[in-house]
């Protein structure tokens, strides 16, 4: 996008704040708020929203949006606009199939359909306005997450599933926080969902979101299965047709119970309830991968990409699926798409390091490994030591083991890549004792290829595919605890790592 700010593409109206409860949008600085609290919105999406609001009730064609905001830049316009519309809808908790704010006019464009009240805003200093425009111009578009749209998931006829505006506002803000995928925001989102439930105990959508937050692997609590199970089941008792609750329950069956069959059935049920939602297909792709069913994994991943094309998180997930399916070039392509939207996405970078390594593109793999160190604040470790690219990669993996907080499965993978077979198996067993969900993918993960014939690996693999009996699992808490690895740790120590 070539324009610095929305005001460079359209005339700024005299009244520059648009109010459409519970939201308001300041067109001058591209800021969206909900109940006086800022709602994150990427700069490009803010420009598109501002244009639609300025022409409220009118159909704004895709061509007009391109001319107003993209200028003569045509490359990837369709992808960029689709990305912006998706993000706006997620920020507004809107949905294409049942729009409250933005209506899609097939083969024409979009129309803002909600009631809007323009308001004047105090003029800020020229310097402040100029800085805001500059930040929009140079701001990097980060990844858009794949959280589900929330207005068409079987929530009934009432707005967002409740008639209580305070409960609705609490839910919206909690969802906005959870959608950021930030560790420190998950506990805050929990509080907002709990507030919504306290106001309206029958608010099924808030119960479902709370279950998702408890299950969220980015949260401080990592995984709290009993809490997640209870509130997910409560959500379904209140509304049996809530796709997001079924989807979350599927992960509880998979991660918590290691009940792969019921998990798959539950994911499929969620995908049938909302056929426009990509996440159940991503989950089915991961489950198929874990089972070694590569063709079904690719089928579901491709279906999810049709439903949610080219967002940063979706592309990174696709990259990992194709990597585990050993389609390395496709993995590289999708991870590169992801990095175009989120240049510091270390998950996509790590996938690129491994995919290029397995394609024997060692110099490229080294270059990306060094970029990981740079964005993670370890530039003092650059350049990587070694006489050649393979030695430099091994130096990078050793550095990871010494420096980072890693889960046991990740530590095992690095040891396997370095040829430390017994240490790799040791950490895989440690992960098994912790019931780490990351174990599900070791059967297809290429980094474990050189230990597959080891007796310890064969025994562990059988346990994963045939979970412990119920009386044994009662003694185990499902977790994915990170460990701090020191290079000289003795592997016979129960506290190693």
N, C-alpha and C positions, 0 to 999 in steps of 0.2 A: 504494500500500500504506500503510495507516494506522498499523500497529503499529511501534513503535520498534525492536523486536528480536524475535528468535524467542522469547525468554523471556516476552515480553508476550502471546504467543499460546498457548504450551504451558507446562506445568510443567517446570521444569528438573530433570532427574534428578540423583540424588546423584552418579552417575558421569557426568561431562560431556564426557569425551573418548571418541570412538568410533574404534576401530582396525580397518581392513579393508585389509590389505597390498596395495600398498605405501603406502596412504594412511592418514591419521588426521585426524579433524575435531574441533575444539574447539567444542562447541555454544554455549558462553557468549559467545565473541567472534566466532563465525562464521569461524574460520580453518581452511583446508584445507592440509594438508602432504603432500608426497610424499617419502619418504626424508629426512625432517627438513628439507626445503626448501619454502618457502611456494609454494603454487599459487594464482595470482590467481583470485578468485571474487567476483562482484559481490554486494552485500548482499542483494538480493532472492533471488538464487539460493541464497545461504548459508542463508537462512531456510527455503526449501523443502527443501534437503538435510537440514537439522537435523530437520525434522518427519518426513521419511521414515526417517531413522536412528532416531529415537526410537520409531518404530513398525515396526521392522525385521521383515520377514516378513509384515506385514499389508498388505492393500490399503487405501490412503489415497485416498478419493474426491476428485474435483475440488471437490465441494461442501464437503467437510471442509477442504480446503486453503484455499478461499475464506473460510470462516468463521473459521478459526484465524489466518490471516495477512493477508487482505485486509479483514476486518471487513465492513462494510456496503457497501464500495466495489465496485460491479459493473462499472462502465465499464471496458472493455478488459481485463477479468479474463482471458478466454481467451487473448488475445494476450500478456498479461504472464506467465501461467503457462507457455505454450508456450516463450516466450523463456527463462524460468528453467530449464526442463527441458533445452532445447538446450544452454545454457551449462554446466549440471552435467555433462551427458554429454561435452561437449568437455573440461572440466577433468579428468574421470575417464577420458578416452579410451574412452568407452563408445559403444554404438550400439544404436538401437532394434531393429534387425533381428536382432541377436545380442548381447543384453545380458549383461554380467557383473555389473552393479551395480543398475541401475534398469530394471525391467520395466514396460512399458505394459500395462494391463489394459483392453482396448477397451471403451469406453462406461462405464467405471467410474472408473479412476484409475491410480495408480502403486504399485509395491511395490519396496522395497529387498531384493534377493535374495541378496547376498553374505554370507559369514560375517562377523559383527561382534563385536568384543570391547570392551565398555564398560570404561573406566578412570576412576579418580578423578584430578582435577587439583588442583593447589594453588590455593587461593582467592586471587584478587588483591584489592587494596584496593578499597573501594567506589567511590572516585574513578575508578580505572582502568576498572572495569567500567562505570560510568556514562558515561565518555567513549567507550568502545567502542560502547555502545548509541546514543549521540548521533550518532556518526560514521555508524553504519548508518542512522540515521533520516534524516540530511541528505545522505547520499552520493548522488551522481548516478550513475545507471546508464549506464555507458559502452557503446560499441558492442561487439557480439559479432562476431567475424570469421567469415569463411566458409571457414575451413580445413576440410578434409574430416574426417569421422569416420574413425577409424583402425582399428577392429576388424572391419570387414566389407569390406575392399578386397582380397580375394583373398590373405590373408596365411597361409592354411593353418590347420591345427587347433591349433597351439601358441599359447599365450597371447601376443598381440601379436607373433607371428611369430618368436619365439626362446625357447629353453629356458633361456637365461642371464639370471638375474634382474638382474645388474649391468648387462648390455647393455640390458635392458628399461627399467630405471630411468633410465639415461642418455638413452635415446630419449624417454621420457615427459617428462623435464625439458627436453630440447632442444625438443620440440614445444610445450611450454607457453610457452617463451620466444619461439619463432617466432610463435606465435599472438597475441602481443601487438602485432605490427606496429610495433615500436619500433626505430628505427635502431640504437641502441646495444646492443640485445639480439641482433641477428642474428649477429654474430661469436661471441657466447657460445653460441648455439644450435648453430653449426657445430662448436664444440669438443665439445659433448655428443654430437652425431651421430657425429663422428669417433671418440670414445671408445667408443660403442656398436659401431661397425664393427670397431674394434681388438679388442674382446672377442669379437665374433662376426662374422667376415668374411662369413658367409653370410646376414646379417641384411638381407633385401631392403628392408624398410620403412625402416630407417635410411639405406640408400643413397638411397631415393626422397626422404626428407625432406632429406637433405644436398643433393640436386640442387635441390630447391625453395628451400633457403636460398641457394645460390649464385645462383639466378635472381632472388631477391627484390630488387625495385627499391628497397626501403627500406634495404638493407644498405650498408655503407661501400664495398663493392666495386662497387656498382650492379649490373652484370651481368657474370658470368664465364661466358660461353657454353661454352668448351672444358671447364671443370671440370663444369659442370652437365650437359652432354651425356654425358660419360664416366660419371658416377655414375648418371644416369638409365638409361643403357643397361645398366650393371652390375645395377641393380635389376631390370630386365626380364629379363636373362639368368637371374637367380636366381628370379624369379617373374613369368612372362609375363602373369599375370592381375592385376597390381597396378594398379588404376585411377589412383592418384595419380601413379605413374611415367609412365603414358601421357599424363596430363594435362600434366605438366611438360614432357614431350618435345614435346607439341603447341606449347607456347610457344617452345621452342627452334627448332622448324621455322619458326614465324611470325616471332618477333623476330630470331632469329639468321640464318636462311637466307632469309627473306622468301618462303618456300614456302607460300603460302596454301592450296593444295589439300591438301597432305599434313597441314598443321596442322588443317584442318577434319576430315579423315578421322580423325585421331588424337583430337581432342576428342570426336567422335561415338563412337569406340570406347570411350573412357573412360566416356561417359554410359551405354553399354549394359552395361558391366561392373558398375557400381553405379548402378542406376536411381533410388536414393533420394538421390543426391548432387547438389546444386544447381550446383556450380562449373563442370562442363563445359558446362552450358546457359548460364551467364553468359558463358563464353568464346566459345561459338558465337554468342551475341547480339552480342558485340563484333566478332567476325569478320564477321558478316553486315552490321553497321553500316558497317564499313570498306569493304565491297564495295558499299555502297549498297542492300543488300537489306533494306529497312525492315520488310517484313511478317515475314520470318523472324527478324529481330532482336527484334521485339516478341514473337513466338511463343516464342522461347527464353527471353526475359527473364521472361515470364509463367509459363512452366514452372518456372523457377528460383525464382520467388516462391511458387509452390505448394509446392515442396519445402522452402523456407527462408523462411517468411513473417516479415516485420517484425523484422529485426535491424538494428542501426544501419548496419553496413557494407553489407548487402544492399540496404537502402533507398537509401543514397547512390549505390550503383552503378546501381540501377534509375532513380534520378533522372537520372543522366547519360545513360543509354541513351535514356530518353524525351525528354530535352532534345535529344540528337543526332538523334532521330527527329522532332523538331519538334512533339512533343506536350507543349507547355510546361506546361499545367495539371497533367498527370500528373507531370511532372518536379517541379513545385512541391510537389505532394501528398506524393510519396515523400521528397523532401529534408526536408520538415517532419516526417515520421515519423522520419527519421533523427535530426534535431535534438532530438526528444523524448527519445531514448535517449542521445544524445551531444551536448549543447548547444554544445560548442566545436568541432564537426566542421567545419573550414574548407573541406573539399572540398564538403560539402553546401551550405555558405553560398555558396561561389563559384558553384555551379550555380544557386542561387536568384537571385543577382545577375543572371546572364545570362538565365535563363528569364523573370524579371520584366521585364528590359530588352526582350526580344523580344516580350513581350506588351504593351509600352508602359506597364507599371506602374512608372513611373520613381521615384516617391516611395518605394515599397516596396523597390525595388532599391537606392536610396541608403541607406535605413535598414539594410539587411543589410550593405552595404559598410562602413558605419560600425561595425557590430558586429564585422566581421572585423578592423578596425583596433584595436578595443578588446581583443579576446581575444588579439591578436598583440603587445600591448604598445606600440602606437603611438597611445595615446590623446592624446598631445600634438599629433597631426595633426588632431584633431577640433575643431570640426565641419569637414566638407569645404568647400573654397572653391568658390564659384560662385553666380551670381544665380538659377539655377534647377536642377531635378533633373538635366537633361542635362549641364549644366556641372559639377555636383558629381560625377557619374559619371565624366566625363572626367578630373577632378581625381584621382579614386581610381585610375583606370588609370595615369595618369602617375606617381602616387605608388608604385604597385606596381613600375613599371619602374625607379624610382630606388632603391627600398628593398630589394626582395626578391631572393633568389637564385632565378632562374627558368631553366627550360630554354628553348632557342631557340624551340621551337614556341609556348610560352606567351608569350614576348616578341613573336613574330610576331603572335599573336592580338590582343594588346593594341594593337600598332601598327595592325592592320587595323581594329579598333574605333575608333581615333582618326583613321582616314583616312590614315595614313602608308603608302601602298601599297608603295612601293619598299623601305622599311625592313622591312615585313612579309615581302616576297619574299626579301630578303637573309637574314633569320633563318631562313626556311624552308629555304633552300639550305644554310645552316650546319647545320641539323638533319639535312639529307640527307647531308651529308658525315660526320656523326657516326652515321648510320644510326639515328636516333631512332625508336623504335616509335610515338611520339605522332604522327608524320606519317601513320600509317594512317587517322586519323580526320578529316583536314582536308577530305576530299571531302564529308563530311556536316556538318561543324561550321559552325553558322550564322554565327560571327564572321568567317568568311572569305568570306562571300557577296559583299562589295564588291570583291574582287580576282580573282574567278574568270575574268573576261574578260582579265586581264592576261597578255601572252605568257609572262612568266616563270613565272606560276602554271600555265598550261596545260602548259608543258614539264615542269615539276617533277611535276605530277600524273601525267603519262604515265610518268615514270621510276618512280614509286612503285608503280604497278600493273604495271609490267613491270621487275622487278628487274634489277640489273646482272648481267652475265655472270660466271661463276665466277672467271675470272682477274682481274676487276676487284675483286670482293668480298674477295679475299684481302688486299687492301691496306687494308681498312677494319675497324675494330674497332667492334662494336655497342656503343653506349653511350647514355646520356641525360644527358650532363654538364650540371649547372647552370651558369649564367653569372651574373656580377654586372654588371648593366647600369647605365651612367651616362648621364644624359640627353644630354650633349654629346659622346658618342662618335661618331667619324666612321665611317660605315658601310662605307667602303672599306678599313678596316683589317682584316686577316685575324684579328686578335685582338679585334675589336669584341665587346662583351658578355662 
